[in-house]
Amino acid sequence: MTATLTGEEIARYRDDGYIKPVTVFSVDEAALVRAEIEVLERDHDQGAGGHTLNQFFRVNGQVTIPLLAEIARTPAILDAVESILGPDLLVWSCELFIKEAGSEKIVSWHQDLTYWGMGETDEEVTAWIAFSDVSEAAGCMRFVPGSHKQRIQPHKDTFEGDNLLSRGQEVAVEVDEKDAVFDELKPGEMSLHHGRLFHASGPNRSADRRIGMAIRYVTPSVEQSVGSRDYAMLVRGADRSRNWINIAPPSTLFGEGSLALYDRILADQTAALTAGAARSIGLYTQSEGTAQ
Ligand SMILES: O=C(O)CCC(=O)C(=O)O
């Protein structure tokens, strides 16, 4: 399967700050991935190396979980991302966003780049892939078209318990829900969104789990400017930038070396990802189960 975007789709991404839906897996392939995620939940619910499974799922999943690193290298996903970012692509983080059936968990309105220490770059895109039916009822993402043309706006920490984000962060400007479009996706479909796009998601009122994976792609030119160093996995082309410590995909699940690397990355990234927090926060360290 190839998913190279057309000129018209690329223009729409530039104008709206997102593009959807792009099919990157067949329904059967998506079901297989979901089954593998659910095997992980069944067999590794205690986590590994002192981390909960939830933490591996929510930040840098590609470092210790081969399945997630492999998904991030799927040619069809890379074709579409290459259409936006060009031929040299790195993966900064893989994250699973899972909401159980009937879950009240939400994601408040935010701009991703606010907390990543990468400035206001246009050289980052998130691929969000559905592994279940991600309908409006299931709490799909909502986007405000064109909002990526704004600079990074002030955000406030809410620390609300039902928020899937690490500090319940929320953009501190009024968002008119009438402007929002729903990012409904079928299993195997993905959307791409810009790191300054206003986006949010609601509770899961459907009868099934809502399972999605966010992959943060950057080009080698992006620089970590808050933390002292940062890490990324080269997935297409070349990285001649020296901006990133290049990491390899893991060969085994929760291997000793990749667990040590995970600790190192988390320690280095915590400075950037928790900068300015109103109170001390761990990055998804709370043991709230694998799915929220
Ligand atoms: O899955 C969600 O509900 C939110 C995901 C999100 O905020 C993101 O991928 O940037």
The ligand as an SDF file (V2000), in Angstrom:
LIG
                    3D

 10  9  0  0  0  0  0  0  0  0999 V2000
   -6.0500   10.7410   21.0350 O   0  0  0  0  0  0  0  0  0  0  0  0
   -6.4290   11.7860   21.5230 C   0  0  0  0  0  0  0  0  0  0  0  0
   -7.5460   11.9150   21.9920 O   0  0  0  0  0  0  0  0  0  0  0  0
   -5.5410   13.0040   21.5470 C   0  0  0  0  0  0  0  0  0  0  0  0
   -4.2640   12.8130   20.8200 C   0  0  0  0  0  0  0  0  0  0  0  0
   -3.4330   14.0360   20.7580 C   0  0  0  0  0  0  0  0  0  0  0  0
   -3.6370   15.0200   21.4330 O   0  0  0  0  0  0  0  0  0  0  0  0
   -2.3050   14.0210   19.8400 C   0  0  0  0  0  0  0  0  0  0  0  0
   -2.0650   13.0140   19.1780 O   0  0  0  0  0  0  0  0  0  0  0  0
   -1.6080   15.0500   19.7330 O   0  0  0  0  0  0  0  0  0  0  0  0
  1  2  2  0
  2  3  1  0
  2  4  1  0
  4  5  1  0
  5  6  1  0
  6  7  2  0
  6  8  1  0
  8  9  2  0
  8 10  1  0
M  END
$$$$
